[in-house]
Amino acid sequence: MWTARDNRLFVPAVGTLIGLAWLALWIWGRSPYDRYLAHHSLDEMRGRALLVPVFLAGWTLMVVAMMLPTSLGVVALFRALIRQRQTRWLLTAVLIAGYLGVWVSFGIVVYLSDLIIHESVDRLAWLDAHSWLITAGILGVAGAYQFTPLKYRCL
């Protein structure tokens, strides 16, 4: 059975994790490497495989700091469902790790997409002159996604 002690441990543990992520971002933002937290700095990272883990580290910290708190309702619901299990802590950790894994995977997709878009713009003068089409295309794809069965499967 899920005990009050479990709640007394879980809430501070997740709160500490989120707080540490914010603290790490704050410290990173005041360091000489703060430029790697900004989208426009991806230009510096292109062609430098060593900096991809730096991008992913920053992305993961931002996910833990900003996205994990928004999922705590789902985590609480999941914890209520598994309260009778002996492995409830492990299952909760796997849920959170899976959530973060999906976001990190999405970060990789974002990074690679940005790389492809910039390479395309660099090679095609027409696309450089009509760069607004990139934004329109991205918004169109995101809007179309809202009406697909995939959206509901992801939810």
N, C-alpha and C positions, 0 to 999 in steps of 0.2 A: 504494500500500500504506500502511496505517496504521502510522505509525512510533512509536517510543518517544518521540520529540520531541513528537508530537501529544498523547500522554498527559501528558507533562510540562507542556504548555500548557493542556490541557483541564481537568484536575482542579483546578489552582489558579484558573483562570478561573471555573469554576462555584462553587468554594468561596468565592472572593472575592465573587461575586454574592450568594450566600446570606449570607455574613458581613455584607456591606453592608446587606442587607435587615434583618437582626437589629439592626445598629447604628442604622439609621434608625428602626426601631420603638422601640428603647430611648430614643433622643433624643426622638422624638415623644411617648413616654409620660411624659417629664419636662417637656414643654412645656405652655403654657396650653391647647393644643389637644388634649390627651390624651383628652378626653371624646369626641372623634369616632372613637375606636378601640373604643368600647364599644357594645354593642347598645342599651342603654337610651337612648343619646344619639340614636338615630334619630328620636326624638320632636322634637328640636331641628331636625333636617334636613327634616322634612316641610314641604312648601310652599316650600322654599328650593332652587331648582334649582341655585344656585351651590354648594351644599354636596354635591351628588351626586358631583362629581368628587373631592371630599375623601374621601367614603366609599369610592369606587372605588380611590383611591390607597392608602388604608389596607388595603383588602381585598387589593389586588395585592401590597403589601409582605408581608402575612401569608401569602399563597400562596407567594411566592418563599421566604420564610423557613421555612415549615413543610411545604408540600406538595412543592416542588421536590426537596428531599432524598429524599423517599420514592419519587420516580420515577427516581432515578439508575440503578437496576438496568435499567429499560426503556431508558433512554438509552444505557447501556453495551451492551446487546444490539443496539440499533439501530446504534450506531457499529461494532460488529463486522460487521454485515451490509453496511455501506456502505464498509468500509475500503479497497476498491479504487478508489473513485470520486474523481475530482479535486475534486468539489464537496462533499466530506464535511463540511467546516466549515459550509458554507451549509445543507446538509440537516439537520445537527444543530441549528443555530440555528432553522431553520423548525420542527423537531419541538418544541423548547422553547417557541418563540413560540406554536405551536398549543396546546400544553398550557396555557400561561398564558392564552391567549385563551379557551379553554373555561372555565377557572376564573373569569376576569373576567366572562364571559357569565353564568355561574351566579350571580356576585355581583349582577349587574343583576337577575336573576330573583328573588333573595332580597330585594333592596331593594324591588322593586315588589310582591312578595308581602306583605312586611311592611307596606307602605303600604296595600294593599288590606285587609288584616286589621284594621289599626288604624282605617281609615275605617269599616269594617263595624261594629266594636265601638262606635265613637263614635255611629253612627246607629241601632243596634239595642240598646235597653236589655236585651232578653232575652239577646242574645249576650254582653253585658257581664256579666250575672248568671250565665251558664253558660260562662264563658271556658275552662273545662276541656275543653269540646268542641273547641276549636281545637287544643289539644295532642293530644287523642285523634285528631282527624282527620288532623293532620300525621303522627303516628306510624303511623296506619292506612295512609295513602297510601305512606309510606316502606316499611312492611312489605310491602304489596302489590307494590310495585316489585321487591322481591327475587325474586318468582316470575314476572316477566314476561320475555318474550324481549328486551325493550329493555335490560334489565340486561346480558345477555350480548353484545348488539351494542355497548353502551358499553364493556364490558371489552375 
